[in-house]
Amino acid sequence: MGSRIRSVVVAAAVVGLLATTTGCFRTADPDAMEQVQGAVRDAPAGLDEIVVDEGTDGLSRYVLLELRTTGDDLTADVLGDTLELVGRTLPEAYDSVQIVARTTGDERLEVSPALTDLGLDTAYLVNPNRASVPAPALRAFASSPRATTG
């Protein structure tokens, strides 16, 4: 009985160690979301609103951007301006940024054409209406000059 309890304690310690070292219990700066929200507080032209949230996917933490457009499509210029703002302020605690776009009438918009126009080929399309951009790629995008797209 004593060896069984000892085995359970050792197993719990190993799980705790793995969870800690793999980032499962990693905490973000309490002001992290405020930094991102502050960066996009004044939405770029073409957007009515940007909702910023956070989530986890397995052991990864992500920022969720929900873009509300004034028109019926999401242009590369509007998305690029937004991603530059987010990329400059994205805290290290996050592994990616997930992007969804909707019209003011709540219709979902495809984000893939705008990402393609921007050359963000590191984005993973969950589906045509939702993309995940790795944080390092987004930070690199924000720090490099980009060609104006239309």
RODRENVO-500779 format. One record per residue (C-alpha): residue in one letter; residue number from 1; chain; y, z negated, x negated. Coordinates in Angstrom, 2 decimals, decimal comma. Example, Ala and Ser with C-alpha at 12.3 -4.5 7.8 and 13.67 -1.06 7.14 Angstrom:
residues 2
{r "A"; 1; "A"; {-4,50; -7,80; -12,30}} {r "S"; 2; "A"; {-1,06; -7,14; -13,67}} 
This chain:
residues 150
{r "M"; 1; "A"; {0,00; 0,00; 0,00}} {r "G"; 2; "A"; {2,38; -0,86; -2,86}} {r "S"; 3; "A"; {1,80; 2,49; -4,57}} {r "R"; 4; "A"; {2,49; 4,32; -1,31}} {r "I"; 5; "A"; {5,87; 2,58; -0,90}} {r "R"; 6; "A"; {6,64; 3,30; -4,55}} {r "S"; 7; "A"; {5,82; 7,00; -3,95}} {r "V"; 8; "A"; {8,14; 7,14; -0,95}} {r "V"; 9; "A"; {10,96; 5,50; -2,92}} {r "V"; 10; "A"; {10,47; 7,91; -5,84}} {r "A"; 11; "A"; {10,39; 10,90; -3,47}} {r "A"; 12; "A"; {13,59; 9,76; -1,77}} {r "A"; 13; "A"; {15,28; 9,34; -5,16}} {r "V"; 14; "A"; {14,21; 12,84; -6,22}} {r "V"; 15; "A"; {15,50; 14,37; -2,97}} {r "G"; 16; "A"; {18,80; 12,52; -3,37}} {r "L"; 17; "A"; {19,14; 13,69; -6,96}} {r "L"; 18; "A"; {18,39; 17,30; -6,01}} {r "A"; 19; "A"; {20,82; 17,21; -3,11}} {r "T"; 20; "A"; {23,57; 15,80; -5,31}} {r "T"; 21; "A"; {23,06; 18,21; -8,20}} {r "T"; 22; "A"; {22,75; 21,30; -6,00}} {r "G"; 23; "A"; {25,98; 20,63; -4,14}} {r "C"; 24; "A"; {24,60; 19,40; -0,84}} {r "F"; 25; "A"; {26,75; 16,29; -1,00}} {r "R"; 26; "A"; {29,69; 17,97; -2,69}} {r "T"; 27; "A"; {32,92; 17,00; -1,04}} {r "A"; 28; "A"; {36,06; 19,07; -0,92}} {r "D"; 29; "A"; {39,51; 17,79; -1,58}} {r "P"; 30; "A"; {40,70; 16,31; 1,73}} {r "D"; 31; "A"; {43,75; 18,56; 1,52}} {r "A"; 32; "A"; {41,67; 21,67; 0,80}} {r "M"; 33; "A"; {41,82; 23,10; 4,30}} {r "E"; 34; "A"; {45,51; 22,23; 4,55}} {r "Q"; 35; "A"; {46,16; 24,34; 1,44}} {r "V"; 36; "A"; {44,49; 27,38; 2,98}} {r "Q"; 37; "A"; {46,05; 26,77; 6,40}} {r "G"; 38; "A"; {49,47; 26,43; 4,80}} {r "A"; 39; "A"; {49,04; 29,71; 2,94}} {r "V"; 40; "A"; {48,43; 31,64; 6,16}} {r "R"; 41; "A"; {50,67; 29,60; 8,46}} {r "D"; 42; "A"; {53,02; 32,56; 8,81}} {r "A"; 43; "A"; {50,54; 35,29; 9,67}} {r "P"; 44; "A"; {51,17; 38,67; 8,04}} {r "A"; 45; "A"; {52,63; 41,40; 10,24}} {r "G"; 46; "A"; {49,92; 42,80; 12,49}} {r "L"; 47; "A"; {48,34; 39,42; 13,18}} {r "D"; 48; "A"; {49,22; 37,07; 15,99}} {r "E"; 49; "A"; {47,27; 34,14; 14,61}} {r "I"; 50; "A"; {44,89; 33,10; 11,86}} {r "V"; 51; "A"; {42,48; 30,28; 12,67}} {r "V"; 52; "A"; {41,09; 28,56; 9,56}} {r "D"; 53; "A"; {37,95; 26,44; 9,74}} {r "E"; 54; "A"; {35,13; 25,47; 7,41}} {r "G"; 55; "A"; {31,37; 25,35; 7,62}} {r "T"; 56; "A"; {28,13; 25,15; 5,70}} {r "D"; 57; "A"; {25,28; 27,58; 5,36}} {r "G"; 58; "A"; {22,38; 25,83; 3,72}} {r "L"; 59; "A"; {23,84; 24,34; 0,56}} {r "S"; 60; "A"; {26,90; 26,62; 0,53}} {r "R"; 61; "A"; {30,32; 25,74; 1,90}} {r "Y"; 62; "A"; {32,56; 28,42; 3,32}} {r "V"; 63; "A"; {35,98; 28,90; 4,85}} {r "L"; 64; "A"; {35,98; 30,77; 8,16}} {r "L"; 65; "A"; {38,96; 32,99; 8,92}} {r "E"; 66; "A"; {39,36; 34,19; 12,48}} {r "L"; 67; "A"; {42,05; 36,84; 12,57}} {r "R"; 68; "A"; {43,76; 37,60; 15,89}} {r "T"; 69; "A"; {45,29; 41,08; 15,75}} {r "T"; 70; "A"; {48,23; 42,39; 17,72}} {r "G"; 71; "A"; {46,60; 45,83; 18,02}} {r "D"; 72; "A"; {43,16; 47,26; 18,59}} {r "D"; 73; "A"; {42,10; 47,49; 14,96}} {r "L"; 74; "A"; {42,19; 45,58; 11,71}} {r "T"; 75; "A"; {43,91; 47,56; 8,98}} {r "A"; 76; "A"; {43,23; 47,24; 5,28}} {r "D"; 77; "A"; {46,87; 46,29; 4,66}} {r "V"; 78; "A"; {46,75; 43,38; 7,09}} {r "L"; 79; "A"; {43,37; 42,17; 5,85}} {r "G"; 80; "A"; {44,40; 42,60; 2,20}} {r "D"; 81; "A"; {47,61; 40,61; 2,66}} {r "T"; 82; "A"; {45,65; 37,82; 4,33}} {r "L"; 83; "A"; {42,89; 37,74; 1,72}} {r "E"; 84; "A"; {45,43; 37,63; -1,11}} {r "L"; 85; "A"; {47,05; 34,56; 0,44}} {r "V"; 86; "A"; {43,70; 32,84; 0,94}} {r "G"; 87; "A"; {42,35; 33,84; -2,48}} {r "R"; 88; "A"; {45,34; 32,28; -4,25}} {r "T"; 89; "A"; {44,80; 28,90; -2,58}} {r "L"; 90; "A"; {41,02; 28,76; -2,04}} {r "P"; 91; "A"; {39,73; 25,46; -3,47}} {r "E"; 92; "A"; {36,81; 25,50; -5,91}} {r "A"; 93; "A"; {34,65; 23,52; -3,47}} {r "Y"; 94; "A"; {34,06; 26,64; -1,36}} {r "D"; 95; "A"; {31,51; 29,33; -2,19}} {r "S"; 96; "A"; {32,69; 32,05; 0,17}} {r "V"; 97; "A"; {35,07; 33,09; 2,92}} {r "Q"; 98; "A"; {33,70; 34,44; 6,18}} {r "I"; 99; "A"; {35,90; 36,78; 8,16}} {r "V"; 100; "A"; {35,91; 37,69; 11,84}} {r "A"; 101; "A"; {38,61; 39,57; 13,74}} {r "R"; 102; "A"; {39,47; 39,70; 17,42}} {r "T"; 103; "A"; {42,10; 41,30; 19,57}} {r "T"; 104; "A"; {44,40; 39,10; 21,61}} {r "G"; 105; "A"; {42,14; 40,08; 24,53}} {r "D"; 106; "A"; {39,24; 38,40; 22,64}} {r "E"; 107; "A"; {37,39; 41,64; 21,83}} {r "R"; 108; "A"; {35,61; 41,52; 18,47}} {r "L"; 109; "A"; {36,72; 44,04; 15,88}} {r "E"; 110; "A"; {34,81; 45,59; 13,01}} {r "V"; 111; "A"; {35,89; 44,21; 9,65}} {r "S"; 112; "A"; {33,75; 46,55; 7,55}} {r "P"; 113; "A"; {36,14; 49,57; 7,53}} {r "A"; 114; "A"; {39,06; 47,48; 6,25}} {r "L"; 115; "A"; {36,87; 45,83; 3,59}} {r "T"; 116; "A"; {35,65; 49,25; 2,46}} {r "D"; 117; "A"; {39,24; 50,54; 2,25}} {r "L"; 118; "A"; {40,15; 47,53; 0,11}} {r "G"; 119; "A"; {37,24; 48,14; -2,24}} {r "L"; 120; "A"; {35,73; 44,71; -1,66}} {r "D"; 121; "A"; {32,20; 45,93; -2,23}} {r "T"; 122; "A"; {30,99; 42,39; -2,98}} {r "A"; 123; "A"; {31,43; 41,47; 0,68}} {r "Y"; 124; "A"; {28,19; 40,85; 2,55}} {r "L"; 125; "A"; {28,25; 42,15; 6,10}} {r "V"; 126; "A"; {26,49; 39,69; 8,38}} {r "N"; 127; "A"; {27,11; 42,37; 11,02}} {r "P"; 128; "A"; {29,93; 44,95; 11,39}} {r "N"; 129; "A"; {32,11; 42,24; 12,98}} {r "R"; 130; "A"; {31,55; 39,47; 10,43}} {r "A"; 131; "A"; {31,71; 39,54; 6,66}} {r "S"; 132; "A"; {31,20; 37,01; 3,91}} {r "V"; 133; "A"; {33,16; 37,43; 0,67}} {r "P"; 134; "A"; {32,09; 35,38; -2,37}} {r "A"; 135; "A"; {34,85; 33,03; -3,52}} {r "P"; 136; "A"; {34,97; 34,38; -7,11}} {r "A"; 137; "A"; {35,41; 37,94; -5,80}} {r "L"; 138; "A"; {38,17; 36,81; -3,44}} {r "R"; 139; "A"; {40,00; 34,95; -6,21}} {r "A"; 140; "A"; {39,75; 38,04; -8,45}} {r "F"; 141; "A"; {41,05; 40,23; -5,61}} {r "A"; 142; "A"; {44,01; 37,90; -5,10}} {r "S"; 143; "A"; {44,94; 37,91; -8,77}} {r "S"; 144; "A"; {44,77; 41,66; -9,32}} {r "P"; 145; "A"; {47,25; 44,27; -8,13}} {r "R"; 146; "A"; {45,91; 46,49; -5,40}} {r "A"; 147; "A"; {46,87; 49,94; -4,30}} {r "T"; 148; "A"; {48,69; 50,14; -1,02}} {r "T"; 149; "A"; {46,35; 51,40; 1,65}} {r "G"; 150; "A"; {47,16; 52,73; 5,05}} 
